Amino acid sequence: MTRRPMSARRARAIIETATLTKALTWSEDRDWHVIDSNSQVLVVVAPNYRAGRRSGWTWWLAGSGPSSTTRPEKTREQAAVAGLAAWERWATARPSP
């Protein structure tokens, strides 16, 4: 069964109710989660370190794991916005044949 794309209106409604919250598990004590109204994690935001110092915040779609292709954002809120934009593109995209 193939995944059906979500409508842009539905994706926007989910994004508008999403909140940035601190991760609840001890193994992710540095991470923040962008969650929807059903407490489903959409995006993970984590500090980015370079040479032992934090150099911004990175994000990735929940379930996909960290990627080296995303550039760090200056604040965790900016990383959350960038992550939600990517989530919206993923949720509304038609699956490739």
Gaussian input, Z-matrix of N, CA and C with variables (Angstrom, degrees):
# hf/3-21g

backbone

0 1
 N
 C     1     B1
 C     2     B2     1     A1
 N     3     B3     2     A2     1     D1
 C     4     B4     3     A3     2     D2
 C     5     B5     4     A4     3     D3
 N     6     B6     5     A5     4     D4
 C     7     B7     6     A6     5     D5
 C     8     B8     7     A7     6     D6
 N     9     B9     8     A8     7     D7
 C    10    B10     9     A9     8     D8
 C    11    B11    10    A10     9     D9
 N    12    B12    11    A11    10    D10
 C    13    B13    12    A12    11    D11
 C    14    B14    13    A13    12    D12
 N    15    B15    14    A14    13    D13
 C    16    B16    15    A15    14    D14
 C    17    B17    16    A16    15    D15
 N    18    B18    17    A17    16    D16
 C    19    B19    18    A18    17    D17
 C    20    B20    19    A19    18    D18
 N    21    B21    20    A20    19    D19
 C    22    B22    21    A21    20    D20
 C    23    B23    22    A22    21    D21
 N    24    B24    23    A23    22    D22
 C    25    B25    24    A24    23    D23
 C    26    B26    25    A25    24    D24
 N    27    B27    26    A26    25    D25
 C    28    B28    27    A27    26    D26
 C    29    B29    28    A28    27    D27
 N    30    B30    29    A29    28    D28
 C    31    B31    30    A30    29    D29
 C    32    B32    31    A31    30    D30
 N    33    B33    32    A32    31    D31
 C    34    B34    33    A33    32    D32
 C    35    B35    34    A34    33    D33
 N    36    B36    35    A35    34    D34
 C    37    B37    36    A36    35    D35
 C    38    B38    37    A37    36    D36
 N    39    B39    38    A38    37    D37
 C    40    B40    39    A39    38    D38
 C    41    B41    40    A40    39    D39
 N    42    B42    41    A41    40    D40
 C    43    B43    42    A42    41    D41
 C    44    B44    43    A43    42    D42
 N    45    B45    44    A44    43    D43
 C    46    B46    45    A45    44    D44
 C    47    B47    46    A46    45    D45
 N    48    B48    47    A47    46    D46
 C    49    B49    48    A48    47    D47
 C    50    B50    49    A49    48    D48
 N    51    B51    50    A50    49    D49
 C    52    B52    51    A51    50    D50
 C    53    B53    52    A52    51    D51
 N    54    B54    53    A53    52    D52
 C    55    B55    54    A54    53    D53
 C    56    B56    55    A55    54    D54
 N    57    B57    56    A56    55    D55
 C    58    B58    57    A57    56    D56
 C    59    B59    58    A58    57    D57
 N    60    B60    59    A59    58    D58
 C    61    B61    60    A60    59    D59
 C    62    B62    61    A61    60    D60
 N    63    B63    62    A62    61    D61
 C    64    B64    63    A63    62    D62
 C    65    B65    64    A64    63    D63
 N    66    B66    65    A65    64    D64
 C    67    B67    66    A66    65    D65
 C    68    B68    67    A67    66    D66
 N    69    B69    68    A68    67    D67
 C    70    B70    69    A69    68    D68
 C    71    B71    70    A70    69    D69
 N    72    B72    71    A71    70    D70
 C    73    B73    72    A72    71    D71
 C    74    B74    73    A73    72    D72
 N    75    B75    74    A74    73    D73
 C    76    B76    75    A75    74    D74
 C    77    B77    76    A76    75    D75
 N    78    B78    77    A77    76    D76
 C    79    B79    78    A78    77    D77
 C    80    B80    79    A79    78    D78
 N    81    B81    80    A80    79    D79
 C    82    B82    81    A81    80    D80
 C    83    B83    82    A82    81    D81
 N    84    B84    83    A83    82    D82
 C    85    B85    84    A84    83    D83
 C    86    B86    85    A85    84    D84
 N    87    B87    86    A86    85    D85
 C    88    B88    87    A87    86    D86
 C    89    B89    88    A88    87    D87
 N    90    B90    89    A89    88    D88
 C    91    B91    90    A90    89    D89
 C    92    B92    91    A91    90    D90
 N    93    B93    92    A92    91    D91
 C    94    B94    93    A93    92    D92
 C    95    B95    94    A94    93    D93
 N    96    B96    95    A95    94    D94
 C    97    B97    96    A96    95    D95
 C    98    B98    97    A97    96    D96
 N    99    B99    98    A98    97    D97
 C   100   B100    99    A99    98    D98
 C   101   B101   100   A100    99    D99
 N   102   B102   101   A101   100   D100
 C   103   B103   102   A102   101   D101
 C   104   B104   103   A103   102   D102
 N   105   B105   104   A104   103   D103
 C   106   B106   105   A105   104   D104
 C   107   B107   106   A106   105   D105
 N   108   B108   107   A107   106   D106
 C   109   B109   108   A108   107   D107
 C   110   B110   109   A109   108   D108
 N   111   B111   110   A110   109   D109
 C   112   B112   111   A111   110   D110
 C   113   B113   112   A112   111   D111
 N   114   B114   113   A113   112   D112
 C   115   B115   114   A114   113   D113
 C   116   B116   115   A115   114   D114
 N   117   B117   116   A116   115   D115
 C   118   B118   117   A117   116   D116
 C   119   B119   118   A118   117   D117
 N   120   B120   119   A119   118   D118
 C   121   B121   120   A120   119   D119
 C   122   B122   121   A121   120   D120
 N   123   B123   122   A122   121   D121
 C   124   B124   123   A123   122   D122
 C   125   B125   124   A124   123   D123
 N   126   B126   125   A125   124   D124
 C   127   B127   126   A126   125   D125
 C   128   B128   127   A127   126   D126
 N   129   B129   128   A128   127   D127
 C   130   B130   129   A129   128   D128
 C   131   B131   130   A130   129   D129
 N   132   B132   131   A131   130   D130
 C   133   B133   132   A132   131   D131
 C   134   B134   133   A133   132   D132
 N   135   B135   134   A134   133   D133
 C   136   B136   135   A135   134   D134
 C   137   B137   136   A136   135   D135
 N   138   B138   137   A137   136   D136
 C   139   B139   138   A138   137   D137
 C   140   B140   139   A139   138   D138
 N   141   B141   140   A140   139   D139
 C   142   B142   141   A141   140   D140
 C   143   B143   142   A142   141   D141
 N   144   B144   143   A143   142   D142
 C   145   B145   144   A144   143   D143
 C   146   B146   145   A145   144   D144
 N   147   B147   146   A146   145   D145
 C   148   B148   147   A147   146   D146
 C   149   B149   148   A148   147   D147
 N   150   B150   149   A149   148   D148
 C   151   B151   150   A150   149   D149
 C   152   B152   151   A151   150   D150
 N   153   B153   152   A152   151   D151
 C   154   B154   153   A153   152   D152
 C   155   B155   154   A154   153   D153
 N   156   B156   155   A155   154   D154
 C   157   B157   156   A156   155   D155
 C   158   B158   157   A157   156   D156
 N   159   B159   158   A158   157   D157
 C   160   B160   159   A159   158   D158
 C   161   B161   160   A160   159   D159
 N   162   B162   161   A161   160   D160
 C   163   B163   162   A162   161   D161
 C   164   B164   163   A163   162   D162
 N   165   B165   164   A164   163   D163
 C   166   B166   165   A165   164   D164
 C   167   B167   166   A166   165   D165
 N   168   B168   167   A167   166   D166
 C   169   B169   168   A168   167   D167
 C   170   B170   169   A169   168   D168
 N   171   B171   170   A170   169   D169
 C   172   B172   171   A171   170   D170
 C   173   B173   172   A172   171   D171
 N   174   B174   173   A173   172   D172
 C   175   B175   174   A174   173   D173
 C   176   B176   175   A175   174   D174
 N   177   B177   176   A176   175   D175
 C   178   B178   177   A177   176   D176
 C   179   B179   178   A178   177   D177
 N   180   B180   179   A179   178   D178
 C   181   B181   180   A180   179   D179
 C   182   B182   181   A181   180   D180
 N   183   B183   182   A182   181   D181
 C   184   B184   183   A183   182   D182
 C   185   B185   184   A184   183   D183
 N   186   B186   185   A185   184   D184
 C   187   B187   186   A186   185   D185
 C   188   B188   187   A187   186   D186
 N   189   B189   188   A188   187   D187
 C   190   B190   189   A189   188   D188
 C   191   B191   190   A190   189   D189
 N   192   B192   191   A191   190   D190
 C   193   B193   192   A192   191   D191
 C   194   B194   193   A193   192   D192
 N   195   B195   194   A194   193   D193
 C   196   B196   195   A195   194   D194
 C   197   B197   196   A196   195   D195
 N   198   B198   197   A197   196   D196
 C   199   B199   198   A198   197   D197
 C   200   B200   199   A199   198   D198
 N   201   B201   200   A200   199   D199
 C   202   B202   201   A201   200   D200
 C   203   B203   202   A202   201   D201
 N   204   B204   203   A203   202   D202
 C   205   B205   204   A204   203   D203
 C   206   B206   205   A205   204   D204
 N   207   B207   206   A206   205   D205
 C   208   B208   207   A207   206   D206
 C   209   B209   208   A208   207   D207
 N   210   B210   209   A209   208   D208
 C   211   B211   210   A210   209   D209
 C   212   B212   211   A211   210   D210
 N   213   B213   212   A212   211   D211
 C   214   B214   213   A213   212   D212
 C   215   B215   214   A214   213   D213
 N   216   B216   215   A215   214   D214
 C   217   B217   216   A216   215   D215
 C   218   B218   217   A217   216   D216
 N   219   B219   218   A218   217   D217
 C   220   B220   219   A219   218   D218
 C   221   B221   220   A220   219   D219
 N   222   B222   221   A221   220   D220
 C   223   B223   222   A222   221   D221
 C   224   B224   223   A223   222   D222
 N   225   B225   224   A224   223   D223
 C   226   B226   225   A225   224   D224
 C   227   B227   226   A226   225   D225
 N   228   B228   227   A227   226   D226
 C   229   B229   228   A228   227   D227
 C   230   B230   229   A229   228   D228
 N   231   B231   230   A230   229   D229
 C   232   B232   231   A231   230   D230
 C   233   B233   232   A232   231   D231
 N   234   B234   233   A233   232   D232
 C   235   B235   234   A234   233   D233
 C   236   B236   235   A235   234   D234
 N   237   B237   236   A236   235   D235
 C   238   B238   237   A237   236   D236
 C   239   B239   238   A238   237   D237
 N   240   B240   239   A239   238   D238
 C   241   B241   240   A240   239   D239
 C   242   B242   241   A241   240   D240
 N   243   B243   242   A242   241   D241
 C   244   B244   243   A243   242   D242
 C   245   B245   244   A244   243   D243
 N   246   B246   245   A245   244   D244
 C   247   B247   246   A246   245   D245
 C   248   B248   247   A247   246   D246
 N   249   B249   248   A248   247   D247
 C   250   B250   249   A249   248   D248
 C   251   B251   250   A250   249   D249
 N   252   B252   251   A251   250   D250
 C   253   B253   252   A252   251   D251
 C   254   B254   253   A253   252   D252
 N   255   B255   254   A254   253   D253
 C   256   B256   255   A255   254   D254
 C   257   B257   256   A256   255   D255
 N   258   B258   257   A257   256   D256
 C   259   B259   258   A258   257   D257
 C   260   B260   259   A259   258   D258
 N   261   B261   260   A260   259   D259
 C   262   B262   261   A261   260   D260
 C   263   B263   262   A262   261   D261
 N   264   B264   263   A263   262   D262
 C   265   B265   264   A264   263   D263
 C   266   B266   265   A265   264   D264
 N   267   B267   266   A266   265   D265
 C   268   B268   267   A267   266   D266
 C   269   B269   268   A268   267   D267
 N   270   B270   269   A269   268   D268
 C   271   B271   270   A270   269   D269
 C   272   B272   271   A271   270   D270
 N   273   B273   272   A272   271   D271
 C   274   B274   273   A273   272   D272
 C   275   B275   274   A274   273   D273
 N   276   B276   275   A275   274   D274
 C   277   B277   276   A276   275   D275
 C   278   B278   277   A277   276   D276
 N   279   B279   278   A278   277   D277
 C   280   B280   279   A279   278   D278
 C   281   B281   280   A280   279   D279
 N   282   B282   281   A281   280   D280
 C   283   B283   282   A282   281   D281
 C   284   B284   283   A283   282   D282
 N   285   B285   284   A284   283   D283
 C   286   B286   285   A285   284   D284
 C   287   B287   286   A286   285   D285
 N   288   B288   287   A287   286   D286
 C   289   B289   288   A288   287   D287
 C   290   B290   289   A289   288   D288

   B1=1.4506
   B2=1.5260
   B3=1.3102
   B4=1.4559
   B5=1.5210
   B6=1.3134
   B7=1.4552
   B8=1.5213
   B9=1.3180
   B10=1.4558
   B11=1.5162
   B12=1.3285
   B13=1.4602
   B14=1.5212
   B15=1.3129
   B16=1.4551
   B17=1.5263
   B18=1.3070
   B19=1.4614
   B20=1.5295
   B21=1.3166
   B22=1.4653
   B23=1.5241
   B24=1.3161
   B25=1.4690
   B26=1.5304
   B27=1.3108
   B28=1.4762
   B29=1.5263
   B30=1.3272
   B31=1.4647
   B32=1.5223
   B33=1.3202
   B34=1.4674
   B35=1.5299
   B36=1.3260
   B37=1.4666
   B38=1.5312
   B39=1.3216
   B40=1.4691
   B41=1.5199
   B42=1.3177
   B43=1.4640
   B44=1.5253
   B45=1.3113
   B46=1.4618
   B47=1.5223
   B48=1.3336
   B49=1.4593
   B50=1.5259
   B51=1.3343
   B52=1.4677
   B53=1.5329
   B54=1.3369
   B55=1.4616
   B56=1.5226
   B57=1.3220
   B58=1.4584
   B59=1.5230
   B60=1.3343
   B61=1.4644
   B62=1.5199
   B63=1.3042
   B64=1.4605
   B65=1.5215
   B66=1.3350
   B67=1.4657
   B68=1.5264
   B69=1.3138
   B70=1.4618
   B71=1.5185
   B72=1.3151
   B73=1.4570
   B74=1.5181
   B75=1.3217
   B76=1.4662
   B77=1.5202
   B78=1.3369
   B79=1.4640
   B80=1.5281
   B81=1.3162
   B82=1.4606
   B83=1.5288
   B84=1.3242
   B85=1.4577
   B86=1.5262
   B87=1.3210
   B88=1.4693
   B89=1.5218
   B90=1.3149
   B91=1.4635
   B92=1.5253
   B93=1.3149
   B94=1.4581
   B95=1.5188
   B96=1.3293
   B97=1.4640
   B98=1.5224
   B99=1.3100
   B100=1.4639
   B101=1.5212
   B102=1.3324
   B103=1.4639
   B104=1.5252
   B105=1.3314
   B106=1.4608
   B107=1.5228
   B108=1.3118
   B109=1.4681
   B110=1.5239
   B111=1.3382
   B112=1.4685
   B113=1.5194
   B114=1.3302
   B115=1.4698
   B116=1.5216
   B117=1.3153
   B118=1.4573
   B119=1.5196
   B120=1.3341
   B121=1.4567
   B122=1.5292
   B123=1.3323
   B124=1.4583
   B125=1.5221
   B126=1.3379
   B127=1.4620
   B128=1.5235
   B129=1.3323
   B130=1.4580
   B131=1.5276
   B132=1.3268
   B133=1.4664
   B134=1.5236
   B135=1.3333
   B136=1.4578
   B137=1.5188
   B138=1.3365
   B139=1.4622
   B140=1.5180
   B141=1.3122
   B142=1.4546
   B143=1.5236
   B144=1.3277
   B145=1.4587
   B146=1.5153
   B147=1.3230
   B148=1.4563
   B149=1.5218
   B150=1.3132
   B151=1.4697
   B152=1.5263
   B153=1.3273
   B154=1.4553
   B155=1.5151
   B156=1.3212
   B157=1.4601
   B158=1.5153
   B159=1.3265
   B160=1.4550
   B161=1.5245
   B162=1.3231
   B163=1.4656
   B164=1.5186
   B165=1.2983
   B166=1.4600
   B167=1.5159
   B168=1.3173
   B169=1.4652
   B170=1.5206
   B171=1.3182
   B172=1.4626
   B173=1.5196
   B174=1.3107
   B175=1.4618
   B176=1.5227
   B177=1.3210
   B178=1.4542
   B179=1.5159
   B180=1.3285
   B181=1.4593
   B182=1.5217
   B183=1.3111
   B184=1.4621
   B185=1.5193
   B186=1.2998
   B187=1.4473
   B188=1.5110
   B189=1.3302
   B190=1.4575
   B191=1.5259
   B192=1.3043
   B193=1.4621
   B194=1.5150
   B195=1.3264
   B196=1.4690
   B197=1.5194
   B198=1.3164
   B199=1.4574
   B200=1.5178
   B201=1.2923
   B202=1.4563
   B203=1.5249
   B204=1.3230
   B205=1.4629
   B206=1.5194
   B207=1.3266
   B208=1.4608
   B209=1.5170
   B210=1.3105
   B211=1.4600
   B212=1.5249
   B213=1.3290
   B214=1.4626
   B215=1.5325
   B216=1.3098
   B217=1.4671
   B218=1.5258
   B219=1.3313
   B220=1.4650
   B221=1.5205
   B222=1.3217
   B223=1.4644
   B224=1.5302
   B225=1.3135
   B226=1.4684
   B227=1.5163
   B228=1.3416
   B229=1.4622
   B230=1.5282
   B231=1.3370
   B232=1.4621
   B233=1.5314
   B234=1.3210
   B235=1.4630
   B236=1.5254
   B237=1.3241
   B238=1.4635
   B239=1.5251
   B240=1.3250
   B241=1.4728
   B242=1.5243
   B243=1.3369
   B244=1.4727
   B245=1.5316
   B246=1.3155
   B247=1.4578
   B248=1.5130
   B249=1.3213
   B250=1.4678
   B251=1.5206
   B252=1.3216
   B253=1.4701
   B254=1.5276
   B255=1.3234
   B256=1.4697
   B257=1.5238
   B258=1.3345
   B259=1.4651
   B260=1.5283
   B261=1.3331
   B262=1.4646
   B263=1.5265
   B264=1.3354
   B265=1.4761
   B266=1.5256
   B267=1.3338
   B268=1.4592
   B269=1.5220
   B270=1.3306
   B271=1.4779
   B272=1.5170
   B273=1.3241
   B274=1.4771
   B275=1.5348
   B276=1.3122
   B277=1.4728
   B278=1.5354
   B279=1.2919
   B280=1.4639
   B281=1.5142
   B282=1.3284
   B283=1.4744
   B284=1.5180
   B285=1.3147
   B286=1.4690
   B287=1.5242
   B288=1.3367
   B289=1.4764
   B290=1.5082
   A1=108.31
   A2=117.40
   A3=121.09
   A4=110.81
   A5=114.55
   A6=120.74
   A7=109.35
   A8=116.14
   A9=120.88
   A10=108.54
   A11=118.50
   A12=119.58
   A13=110.85
   A14=114.80
   A15=121.55
   A16=108.23
   A17=117.00
   A18=119.33
   A19=109.03
   A20=115.29
   A21=120.10
   A22=110.79
   A23=117.25
   A24=121.20
   A25=110.63
   A26=117.05
   A27=120.65
   A28=110.90
   A29=117.33
   A30=120.62
   A31=110.32
   A32=117.74
   A33=121.36
   A34=110.39
   A35=117.85
   A36=121.05
   A37=111.05
   A38=116.77
   A39=120.40
   A40=110.21
   A41=117.13
   A42=121.34
   A43=111.12
   A44=117.50
   A45=120.78
   A46=112.68
   A47=118.44
   A48=120.52
   A49=112.75
   A50=117.04
   A51=120.74
   A52=110.94
   A53=115.07
   A54=120.65
   A55=109.84
   A56=115.62
   A57=122.81
   A58=107.46
   A59=116.77
   A60=121.01
   A61=110.35
   A62=115.87
   A63=121.79
   A64=108.67
   A65=116.98
   A66=121.50
   A67=108.89
   A68=116.60
   A69=120.97
   A70=114.86
   A71=118.77
   A72=120.15
   A73=111.10
   A74=116.57
   A75=120.91
   A76=111.96
   A77=117.82
   A78=120.00
   A79=112.00
   A80=116.26
   A81=121.08
   A82=110.17
   A83=117.24
   A84=120.14
   A85=114.26
   A86=118.80
   A87=121.01
   A88=112.08
   A89=117.45
   A90=122.13
   A91=112.35
   A92=114.17
   A93=123.99
   A94=106.86
   A95=116.75
   A96=121.89
   A97=109.61
   A98=115.53
   A99=121.65
   A100=104.75
   A101=115.67
   A102=120.14
   A103=110.30
   A104=114.90
   A105=119.78
   A106=109.81
   A107=117.63
   A108=121.62
   A109=112.76
   A110=118.11
   A111=122.10
   A112=112.14
   A113=117.71
   A114=125.00
   A115=112.96
   A116=117.65
   A117=122.09
   A118=108.29
   A119=116.38
   A120=120.85
   A121=109.26
   A122=116.25
   A123=121.93
   A124=111.22
   A125=115.94
   A126=122.46
   A127=108.70
   A128=116.44
   A129=122.40
   A130=107.49
   A131=116.26
   A132=122.85
   A133=107.30
   A134=116.45
   A135=121.02
   A136=110.20
   A137=116.96
   A138=118.40
   A139=110.83
   A140=115.22
   A141=121.98
   A142=107.34
   A143=116.42
   A144=120.41
   A145=110.21
   A146=115.92
   A147=122.74
   A148=106.97
   A149=116.03
   A150=122.46
   A151=111.22
   A152=116.50
   A153=121.29
   A154=115.50
   A155=117.94
   A156=121.10
   A157=109.69
   A158=115.34
   A159=118.51
   A160=108.72
   A161=115.68
   A162=120.62
   A163=111.84
   A164=117.48
   A165=121.28
   A166=111.15
   A167=114.93
   A168=122.43
   A169=109.42
   A170=116.99
   A171=121.97
   A172=109.21
   A173=116.26
   A174=121.81
   A175=108.76
   A176=115.44
   A177=121.78
   A178=108.30
   A179=115.01
   A180=120.20
   A181=108.61
   A182=116.61
   A183=121.09
   A184=109.17
   A185=116.39
   A186=121.69
   A187=114.10
   A188=118.29
   A189=119.48
   A190=112.65
   A191=117.52
   A192=120.79
   A193=111.87
   A194=117.05
   A195=120.51
   A196=111.97
   A197=114.95
   A198=121.93
   A199=108.71
   A200=116.84
   A201=120.05
   A202=111.75
   A203=117.81
   A204=120.46
   A205=113.34
   A206=118.79
   A207=119.92
   A208=109.40
   A209=115.69
   A210=118.70
   A211=109.09
   A212=117.18
   A213=119.50
   A214=111.63
   A215=115.43
   A216=122.09
   A217=108.26
   A218=117.24
   A219=120.47
   A220=112.86
   A221=117.54
   A222=120.73
   A223=109.82
   A224=116.19
   A225=118.41
   A226=111.32
   A227=117.59
   A228=120.19
   A229=111.02
   A230=117.12
   A231=120.37
   A232=110.22
   A233=117.04
   A234=120.60
   A235=110.24
   A236=117.83
   A237=121.48
   A238=110.65
   A239=117.62
   A240=121.74
   A241=110.23
   A242=116.58
   A243=120.05
   A244=110.29
   A245=116.89
   A246=120.86
   A247=112.54
   A248=117.06
   A249=120.01
   A250=111.61
   A251=117.64
   A252=119.90
   A253=109.97
   A254=116.53
   A255=120.20
   A256=110.77
   A257=117.01
   A258=120.07
   A259=110.23
   A260=117.19
   A261=120.50
   A262=111.06
   A263=117.04
   A264=119.64
   A265=110.27
   A266=117.84
   A267=121.61
   A268=111.27
   A269=117.14
   A270=121.45
   A271=112.69
   A272=116.92
   A273=119.12
   A274=112.91
   A275=117.28
   A276=120.12
   A277=111.03
   A278=115.21
   A279=120.26
   A280=108.61
   A281=117.66
   A282=119.16
   A283=111.22
   A284=115.36
   A285=118.78
   A286=109.39
   A287=117.33
   A288=120.88
   A289=113.46
   D1=133.64
   D2=-178.75
   D3=-93.08
   D4=154.09
   D5=179.52
   D6=-76.82
   D7=131.98
   D8=176.02
   D9=-89.79
   D10=136.64
   D11=178.90
   D12=-68.64
   D13=146.88
   D14=177.24
   D15=-79.51
   D16=149.39
   D17=176.95
   D18=-70.22
   D19=152.42
   D20=179.47
   D21=-62.52
   D22=-35.79
   D23=179.37
   D24=-64.92
   D25=-43.98
   D26=179.33
   D27=-66.21
   D28=-42.85
   D29=178.76
   D30=-61.68
   D31=-42.08
   D32=179.43
   D33=-64.19
   D34=-38.95
   D35=178.58
   D36=-63.80
   D37=-39.38
   D38=177.63
   D39=-66.03
   D40=-43.00
   D41=-179.93
   D42=-62.90
   D43=-39.72
   D44=-178.27
   D45=-66.65
   D46=-25.03
   D47=178.40
   D48=-97.21
   D49=-3.92
   D50=-177.82
   D51=-69.59
   D52=147.42
   D53=178.95
   D54=-131.78
   D55=151.59
   D56=177.27
   D57=-96.66
   D58=117.78
   D59=-177.79
   D60=-131.95
   D61=155.09
   D62=177.63
   D63=-67.60
   D64=138.56
   D65=177.95
   D66=-62.28
   D67=143.37
   D68=-174.00
   D69=-92.64
   D70=-13.55
   D71=-176.51
   D72=-94.11
   D73=147.73
   D74=-178.47
   D75=-66.37
   D76=-27.33
   D77=-179.29
   D78=-73.49
   D79=-16.08
   D80=179.59
   D81=-118.45
   D82=39.00
   D83=-171.41
   D84=-65.23
   D85=-15.85
   D86=176.88
   D87=-96.25
   D88=-12.38
   D89=-173.07
   D90=-85.62
   D91=156.19
   D92=171.39
   D93=-123.72
   D94=148.69
   D95=-179.69
   D96=-119.22
   D97=140.63
   D98=168.69
   D99=-97.41
   D100=115.71
   D101=-175.79
   D102=-117.58
   D103=152.26
   D104=177.30
   D105=-90.19
   D106=-175.64
   D107=-176.87
   D108=-67.04
   D109=-16.00
   D110=177.45
   D111=-96.92
   D112=12.95
   D113=-179.28
   D114=64.27
   D115=25.00
   D116=174.97
   D117=-88.69
   D118=131.63
   D119=-179.85
   D120=-76.58
   D121=125.08
   D122=178.69
   D123=-99.41
   D124=-44.20
   D125=-174.86
   D126=-137.45
   D127=142.52
   D128=174.38
   D129=-109.10
   D130=132.78
   D131=178.33
   D132=-118.50
   D133=130.39
   D134=-177.63
   D135=-139.04
   D136=153.01
   D137=176.56
   D138=-66.53
   D139=146.05
   D140=177.62
   D141=-106.93
   D142=128.81
   D143=-178.84
   D144=-112.92
   D145=139.39
   D146=174.94
   D147=-139.41
   D148=125.03
   D149=-179.05
   D150=57.48
   D151=36.77
   D152=176.07
   D153=79.60
   D154=1.52
   D155=179.03
   D156=-122.10
   D157=146.90
   D158=179.26
   D159=-68.93
   D160=128.69
   D161=-178.01
   D162=-119.12
   D163=26.51
   D164=179.19
   D165=129.59
   D166=-162.08
   D167=-177.17
   D168=-129.88
   D169=134.87
   D170=175.55
   D171=-109.20
   D172=163.12
   D173=-179.61
   D174=-139.06
   D175=159.12
   D176=170.39
   D177=-155.62
   D178=156.15
   D179=177.91
   D180=-69.24
   D181=137.54
   D182=-179.26
   D183=-58.45
   D184=134.94
   D185=179.83
   D186=91.37
   D187=-12.91
   D188=-178.68
   D189=-98.73
   D190=-19.76
   D191=179.92
   D192=80.87
   D193=161.75
   D194=-178.37
   D195=-60.56
   D196=147.62
   D197=179.51
   D198=-131.27
   D199=146.07
   D200=178.49
   D201=-84.52
   D202=0.19
   D203=-176.62
   D204=-86.14
   D205=-13.76
   D206=179.07
   D207=-91.92
   D208=137.19
   D209=179.61
   D210=-88.01
   D211=149.39
   D212=179.69
   D213=-66.86
   D214=144.10
   D215=174.56
   D216=-101.33
   D217=160.27
   D218=-176.50
   D219=-71.42
   D220=-36.82
   D221=-178.78
   D222=-124.82
   D223=160.38
   D224=178.47
   D225=-68.55
   D226=-28.80
   D227=176.88
   D228=-66.54
   D229=-40.40
   D230=177.27
   D231=-65.71
   D232=-38.13
   D233=177.23
   D234=-65.18
   D235=-38.99
   D236=178.73
   D237=-64.56
   D238=-41.59
   D239=178.84
   D240=-64.24
   D241=-44.97
   D242=178.66
   D243=-62.55
   D244=-40.51
   D245=178.44
   D246=-65.28
   D247=-41.17
   D248=178.02
   D249=-66.76
   D250=-34.17
   D251=176.21
   D252=-63.99
   D253=-42.02
   D254=177.43
   D255=-66.96
   D256=-38.89
   D257=177.77
   D258=-62.14
   D259=-42.40
   D260=178.99
   D261=-61.80
   D262=-42.54
   D263=177.67
   D264=-62.55
   D265=-41.69
   D266=179.59
   D267=-66.17
   D268=-44.91
   D269=-175.67
   D270=-68.11
   D271=-30.45
   D272=-176.37
   D273=-99.84
   D274=-3.51
   D275=-178.06
   D276=-75.44
   D277=143.30
   D278=173.94
   D279=-75.30
   D280=137.43
   D281=178.54
   D282=-66.33
   D283=143.46
   D284=179.18
   D285=-74.97
   D286=145.23
   D287=-176.26
   D288=-69.42

